[in-house]
């Protein structure tokens, strides 16, 4: 697992806000991973969810769930995200997808 996601701390509730609540470390981790997938797709690669999913052989519904924090990608998919980030064209080419 990338170090970025390994030592996540929970976020304590604001003691001055009676309606606030603690956010467990796992929920913070899910949020960070969701954001990273979304930023990779939208800002780095400038692809729609459909185009990213097609290019990297990920079901679009699964990608949506990851980006919205509804489900957690496996360790393998997190590693795959890092490969895409390192070299998006080569990763797509290995999958024999359109890189244009």
TASUL-V960705 format. One line per field, one symbol per residue. phi: phi as a letter, one per 30 degrees, with the letter a starting at -180 (. if undefined). psi: psi as a letter, one per 20 degrees, with the letter a starting at -180 (. if undefined). burial: 1 if it has 9 or more other ideal C-beta (glycine too) atoms within 8 Angstrom, else 0. Layout:
phi->???
psi->???
burial->???
This chain:
phi->.eeecdcdcdcdddddcdcdbdcdedddeedddedddddeddcdchcdeddddddchcedddeedddcidbcddedddddedddddaddddddddicdcd
psi->pqhhiglpqqoqqoiioiirqqoqghhggggggggggghgggggilqrgggggghjlpphhggggghjjhrpqrhghghgghggggnhghghhhilqpj.
burial->0000100101000000000000000001111111011111110110101001111101010111111000001000110111110001001110101000
